[in-house]
Amino acid sequence: MILCTDATVGDDGSVIGDPTEAAFVVLAAKMGADAEHTRKALPRLAEVPFDSEYKFMATFHDCPDWLAGGILRQPHFATVKGAPDVVIDRCGQALRHGQQVPIDTVRDEILTANRTLSNGDCGCSRSPPATWTTPGCQRPWPTRWQRSPT
């Protein structure tokens, strides 16, 4: 998620940028990921900035050899955050228990879990992370934002 954020957190804990994005950066740091290092290692090729009409933000990256494998088998990938229904509507598959499954088989489960988290007082974000790969595409992003056929 830190690839799809612009916020930074200073050494003194001060937040520069959007507080929700900063929460992703703090969470990543607690999990051992350094936002600055990750952003330098996987620079953005392009981005779709957050827009209230789109209700999501996406960033596009090359997939280096050291990262390839698992679900990242294409030369490029995108990270996406945004309104759950919007992000899910643009996905063709989900990663569930380490396996790729058709999004339609887990859509209700994902949306129910999101409602449960967002209705509680846990401070959880309503932005589900997503990663897209672009098979057979010379550019690392789709021409139009639409639901993936796979």
N, C-alpha and C positions, 0 to 999 in steps of 0.2 A: 504494500500500500504506500510505502514512502516514495515510490517512484511517481505516484499520482498525487503528490502533495507539493505545495510550495512553501509551507510554513517551516520555520526553524525554531529551535528552543536553545536559548543561550546557556552558557555554563552556570549562570546564576538562576536558571529556571524560567527566565523571562521568555514569553512567547512573542515571536514576530510573525504576523500573518493570522490566518483564520484559526480560531480556537479549536474547531473540530479537526482541522488538518493537523494542528499541533498535537492533539490527542493521539492521532495515528503515529506521529513521530515519537512521542513519549512511549507509547505501547511497543513500538518497534525497538526502541532503546532498551526497554525492560526485557525484551526477548533476545537481546544481544546484537541487534542490527544497528549499524551506524548510518543515519540518513545521508550525511555528507559523503561518506565513503561509497555508499550504494549508488547515489546519484552520479558520482564521478565514474564509477565502474560501468554504469549502464546509462549513458547520457540519452536524453530525449532526441529523437529524430524529428518528431512533430508532436503536436498536441491539439486536442479539441478542448478549449478552455470551458470551464463550467458556464452554463447559460441557463437561465430560468425556463427557456423554451425546451431545450434538450433534457434538462434535469440530470445531466451527468458530465463528468470530465474524463478524458481519455489521454493517455500518453503512449507514444510508440517508440520501440527500442529494437536495436539489433540483438539477436540472441547469440552471445559468444559461445565458443565450444565448451568452456568450463561450466556453462549454465545449462546447456542442451541436455535433454533427456527427460524422462517422465512425460509430462504433458507438453513440454516445450520441445517440439520436434521440428519446427519450422524456423527459417532464418530470422524471422521477426516476431515480435509479440507486442501486445498492447495491455496496459493495465487500465482499469476502469473503476470509477466510484460514482455513485449517484443514487437517485431514488430507486429503491428495490424493484418496484414493478417495471420501471423503465429499463434497468439493467437486465433483469431477467427476461424481459420481452425481446432483448437483442442477443440472447444466448441460445445456442442450440444444444449445448451439453453442460453438465455440471460435474464436478469432482465429488464423489460420495464414497467414503471409505476407501480412498485410493483408486477408485475405478471411475472412468468417464461413463456417464449415463445420460440418456436423453433428458433435457431440462423438464419436459412435460411430466416425467415420472417423479420429480421431486419439487416441482413448482409450489404446490400447496404447502408442503412441509417447510420449505425455505421461507415462504411468506408468513406462515404461522409462527415459526421460530423468531422471525424478525419482529412481528407484532408483540410476541411475548417479551422480547428483550426491550423493545422501545416503550412498552407500557409500564415497565418496572422503573424503579428508581436507581438503576444501575449505571446511568451515564453512558449507556451503550450508544454507538452511532447507528444511524439508520442507513448507512451506505455500505452495501455489500461489496466486497472486492470481486473483481473478475479479471481473468486473463484471456485474451484472444490471440490465436495464432492465425496467420494468413497464408494458407497453402497456395502455391502456384501464383502468388502475387508478386510482381516486381517491386511494388511499393509496399511499405509495411502497414498500410491501412486500407480499409475498404473504400471504394469510390463513394458509396452511399451508406449511411448508418441504417442498417436493417437487420432483422433477425437472421442469424447464420442458418444455412440450410442443413447443417450437420448437428 
